[in-house]
Amino acid sequence: MSKPITEITQRDITKWMAWRAKKFPTYSPSALAKIDTALRAVFEYALEVKGERFVPPRIKSPKQDLVARRRPMIDDEKFYKLQEHLREQFQKELAWPLQNVPLKAEQRFLFYCWIETLEHTGIRPWTSKERAIKMSDIEKRKSNSGEVQLFVKRNEKGKNYSAPATRYWIHTLNRLDAFYEARGLKEREWLLCHSRDNVAMGIKRGDPIASFKTAWNTAIKHLGFNDSELPKNKRFTPYTIRHRVITKMLLENPELSPIEIAANVGSSLEMVSKIYYEHRAARNYEKLQENKIDYLSVVDTFSESGGWKGAIGRNSEEHIALYRENPKLVGGVKPNGI
């Protein structure tokens, strides 16, 4: 039986919440909290706009069990396997003459760069044009010793912060610059934008790429990383890369407190402490050192059409030979002794 809003009691709300929990058991706490916020707004509207005189019932949202609901962390083996799988799908074709490069190869290369961006910044994966990274969001600084420092300005969940990126991310930025310059998009607005028009999809060259959801699901399915029987919060999603990055921050930087790390990744102290703090007790120095990449030890190689071909050792014979042939083939990086 329906009731006027002024007659809804605390008991009615309690019964409704019990019914909701039974009817929609898979709703996440955050989804339930949004519903509760909307319901509170209805009561506030009745009081403030309609002038009704009554005491509204209290609507208390369920607490989030952050530990129980956390996504799994994608480990090194799976992450590197994903990267290798993607490289096999674009690297050879991206080196072809520009007019012969298939659109699919370009799209897979951009997806690869998106994954590298998540891995080297720890930012939340964006799923809309409004959240995409602009070139103006990227800040390059110099340390006191003259080394490059990279930061990405973000506004996520109402928080403004600058995410520090690893120095290796400079390679991703250089690869993207070479790719877009070869396609007449040297002065682009977005870090990752469409390289071609698609009239049927309403896409213009230079528009920001809103999401890589389909590309992610296709790759993860091909590699067999997700079991369809698993609950959603146990499946690998792009967000698991963020989990991976924050965990590695804690493991590799024991001198940093959870408060400092939370500020650097735009997360809450509660989230970092509850979900990631446990990993600090499981440090494995040798394994971590094994996985660290010296960004200065490699040089990217490019085709004449601006396609990224791969990375070679800095100052190697191949590096010297390619530089002498055409500095652009190694991104203009000059070997020592020349």
N, C-alpha and C positions, 0 to 999 in steps of 0.2 A: 504494500500500500504506500502511495506517495504521501509525503508530508511537506508542509510549508517549511522553508529553510529555518524559520525561527523556532520550529519545534523539534529539530534534529538534536538528539541527545548524545552524550558521550558513549552511552551503551550502543546506540545505533552505529556510531563510527567503529567501535570495537568489533561489533558483529560483521560490519562491512569489510573490515580489514581481514578478519578470519576467513570470510568467503573469498576474498581476493587471493589470499595466499593459497587456498585450495584450488581455485579456478585457474590461476596463472602461476604455477610453481616455478616456472623457468625465468620469470621476470627478475632482472638484476636489481640490486638495491638502488642503483642510480636511476633506473627506469621508474621504480616505485616512488622514489623521492620526487621525481618530476611530476608524477600524478598527484602526490600529496601537496606539492607547491601550488598546482593549479586549483586544487580543492580549497586550500586556505585562501586563495585569491577570491574565490566565489563568496566565501563568508565575509571577507573584508569588503567586497563590493556591496554586499547587502547592508553592512553596517555604515560604511562611509558615503556611499552614493545614494542608496535607497532610503537611508535613515531608519532602518529597522532597529528595534531596541531588544536585544537579547545577548546572552553570553554564549559565544560560539564554542563548540567542543574543541578539545585539544587534539591535534593531529600529529602524532609522533612517528616519524619515518623510521624504518628498521635500520639498525647499524650495519655498516658494511664490514664484512669479515674479509679484510684485505688479504690475509695470508691464504685463506681457503680459496679465494676467488682469483688469485694471481695467475697470470699466464705462465706457461713453461718458458724457460730460457733456451734459446736456440744455441747449441754448443758449437765449438769450433769445427768439428767434423761436418756437421750438417750445414753450417754457414758457408764453409769453403766449398763444399760440394755444390751448393746452390750457385755460388759465384762461377765455379768451373762450368756447370751446366749452361749458364747464360752466355759465358764467353764463347763456348762452342757454337752457339746459335747466331752470333753476330760478327765475331772478330774477322773471319775470313772474308765475308761479304762486304764489310765496312771498308775494306782496303781496295775494293774495286773502283774503277773510274766512277765519278759522282753520278753520272746519268744511268749507271747500271746498278746502283745500290738499291736493294729492295726496301720498301717501306717497313716491312717486318723487322729487318735487321736494324734499322734506325730505332724503331720502337723498343726493341730488346736492349739496345745499347743504352737508351735513356732510362729504362727500368733498372739496368745494372748500376747506373750512376745514382739513381734514387736510393737504391739499397746501400751503396757506398756512403751516401750522404747521411743516412740514418745511422750507419755503423760508426762514422767518424764524428758525429755531433751529438747523438743521443736524443735528438728532438723527437716529439711525437709524430708519427706518420700522418701527413695531411690527407684529407679526403674531399677537399673542395677547392675551388679556384681561389676563394678568399683566404685560405690558409697556406697557399703555395708560397715558396720563397721567392722574393724579389731580389734582383741583383743589388739593389740599394740596401737590402737587409744584411749583406755580407760585409764585414769590416776586417780589413787587413792592417795589422800593426807590426811594429818592430820591437823586439825585446831589447833589453840593455846590451845584450851581446850581439845584436843585429839579426837574430833569427826571426823568421816570420811568425806571427801569431794570428790565428783566424777565429772570428766570432760570428755568430748568426743571431740577429735580433728576432725574437719570437714573442707572440702574444697568444698564450694558450690557457684556456680555462680561467680567463680573467687575470692572468699574471703576465707582466712584461719582464723579460729577462734576456740576457745575452748568453747563448750557449757557446762555450769554448770548443772549438773543433781541433782534432789532431792535425799535426802539420802534414801528415800524409794526404789529407783532403785536398791540398793544393794540386795534387795530381788529377783528382776528379775535376777540379775547376779548370785546369789547363786542357784536359781532354774535351770538356764541353765547349770551351772557347774555340778550339780548333774545329770541332764538329760544326758549330753554328756559323763560324766565320766562312767556312767553305760553302755554306748554304745561304749566304747573304744576310745572316742575322748576327753580325758582329756586335751591334749596339742593341741587344735585346733587353727587355724589361724583366723577364723572369729567368730564374736559374734553369728550370726545365720547362720548355715550351714546345709546342707542336712544330715540326720541321716542314710540314706541308699542309696545304688546304685540304679540307674534306667537306665538300659542299653538302653531301648527304647527311653528315653529322652536325652541320652548322659550325664547323671548326675552321678557323683561319690560321694561317701560318703565323707563329709568334704568340698565339694564345697560350695561357698557362695550362699545363697538364694538371687536371683536378685530382686524379686518383690513378693508382696502379693496381687496384683491387683485382681486376680480371687477370692481369699478368701474374700477380702473386699467386692467386688460386691455381692458375694453370701450371706454374712451375712447381708448386708444392705438391699438387696432385701427381704430376709426372714423376717426381722423386719419391713419392709414397711416404711423405713425412706425417700426414694426417690420417688417422683412422676415423672413418665416418661414424663409428660407434662412440667415439669420445665425446664428452660434453664440450660445449663451445669454449668454456674457459680453460680447457686442457689442450686445445688445438694451437698449432703454430700460426700466428698472424704477424703482420708487420710490426705490431707492438712488441713482440717478443725480442726484436732487435734492441729496442729501448731497454728492456729488462736486462739483456745481455750487456749493454754498454754500462749501465749504472752498477751492475754487479762487478764488472771489471774495474770500474773506478774505485770501488771500495777495496777490492783485492789488491790492486796495484798501488794504491795511495793510502796506506794505513795511517799516515800523519794527518789526513784530512778527516774532519768530523762529518757525520751525517748531515748536520746543518749546512755546512759548506757545499756538500755535494747536492743536497736538495735545492739550494739556491742556484747552482750552476745548471741544473737540468729542468728547472721550473716545476719541481714536484714539492709535495708537502713533506715535512719532517716525519710525520707519522708513517707515510708511505715508505720512505726510504728506510726508516728504522725497523718497521715491522717486516718488510718483505726482503730487504737486502742486507741488513746488519748481520744476520746469521752467517753470511758468507765470509765475513772478515776472519772468522776463526778457522777457515779452511784454506788459508793462503798456501800456495805452492810456488815458491819463487822460481825454481828452475823451469817449470812449465810455462809460467807467465813470461819469463825472459825469452823463451823459445818462440813465443808467438808475437813478440814485439817486432814491429817493422821499422827499419831505419829509412825514413823518407828520402834521405839524401843519398842512399846507396843505389838508387835506380833512376833510370831516365826513360820517359815514355817515347815510343817511336810512332810516327804517323806516316800515312800514305800521302801521295801528292794531292789526293782529294780531301785531306783533312781527317781521314778515318784513323782511329786509334788502333794500332797493330799489336801492341804489347809493351812490356817493360824489359829493358836490358840493363846490365851493370854499368854504373857510371864509370867513366874513364876506361872502359873495356876497349879492345881493338875494334869491335863492332861500332861502339859509340863514336870513336875517332873517325872511322871510315865513313859513317853516315853523315857526320858533321861536315867532313870535307866535301862530300858529294852535294849536300844541301842542308844548311843548318835547320831548316824547317822540319826536316825528317826526324829531328830529335827535339822539337819544340824550342830551338834556339839555344839549348843548353850546351855551353862550350866545355869540352874536356880539358882537364889540366894539362899544361905543357904545350898548348897550341896558341 
